[in-house]
């Protein structure tokens, strides 16, 4: 996967910052708007524990709700091995590292432009 630096919209940068607030790690943004119709961006991050994954999810959801942005749905919250937050124009994926390695979304979407912010 060739890492390029696509122009990242402010709302995506905001989500990255929210993930970093709660110590989410290994953040990657994939720009899918050119190659897929189901969303424009995938935001992928890792959390060291179920509790941390839920905390990241709660922080994103509460902050964006204050900004009048609600997810269309959230999956995987209770088990917290892979929490998916679908905001339609972007999807946040919060993974336990082993689960992230198993599903390898970055490899699945290898054609996408990718961006890794500084931690």
N, C-alpha and C positions, 0 to 999 in steps of 0.2 A: 504494500500500500504506500503510495507516494503521499507524503505529508505536504500539503499546501496550506496556505493561509487564506481561506475564503473570508470575505467581508462578513463579520458576525453582527447580526442585528442587536440592538440594545437589549431587547427582552431576553435574548439568549445569554448575553453577557451578565444580565441580572441574575438569571438562574445559576450560572456558573458561580457567581459571587455568593449566592445563598448556599450552594453546596459547600463552598470553601468555608463559609461561616461555621458549619458543623463538622468540619475536618474531613469531608469526603475527599477521596484521593483518586489519582489516575483518571482525571477527567478528560474525556474525548468528545468532540462535537463532530458529527458527520452531517454534511450538507447533502440532503437527498432530493432537493427540489428539482434538480436537473435529470434525475434518474428514476424517480418514483412519484406516484400521485397521492399516497396515503398521508404523507407529512413532509414538511420542508426540512426539519432538522431532528436528528437523534442526539440526545445528550446522554452520555454514558459515564457513570462513575462507580467507584468501589467504596464500600463501607466495611469496617472490620467486624461488625457484629449486627445481629438483627435489630438490637435497640438503636444503634447508630443509624442504620438504614431507615428505620421508622422516624427517627428524629429529623433526618434530612428531609424525608417526605413531608412530615408535619410542618417543618419550617418553610418549605417551598409553598405548600398548600396555603398556609395561613398568610404568608406575605403576599402571594398573588391574589388571594381572596380579597385582601385589603385594597388591592388595585383593580378589583372587579373582574378578575380573571379566574375562572373555575375550570377544573379538569372535566372532560367529558366522562372519564372514568379512571379509576385506580384499581390495579390488580396486584395481588401478591402481598398485600400489607401484613396480613397476619403471620405468614411464614417468614416473610422478609428475607428470603434468599435472592429474590429478584422482584423489586417493586417497579411497576410500570405506571407512570402518570401520563395520561394522554390529554394534551392540551390542543389537539388537532393540528395546529401549525408546527408544533414541536412535541416530542415525546421524551420524557425523562426516564432513564433506566438506572436504577440503583441496585447494584449487585453485591453479593458476597463474592470475594475474589475467586473462590473455586467455581461458583456458578457462572461467573463472568467468563472464566477460562473455558468452561465446557461449551457455552453457547457461542462464544467468539463472534459477537456482532460486528466487530471491526473487520474480521475476515469475510464474513457474509456480505458486508457492504463495502468490499474492497474498492469498488469503482467510485465511491463517494469521495468528494473533497473532505479532508479531515483537518482538524485543528485541535491542538493540545495547549490549553492555557498554562501559564506559569503557575506552579503551586505555591 
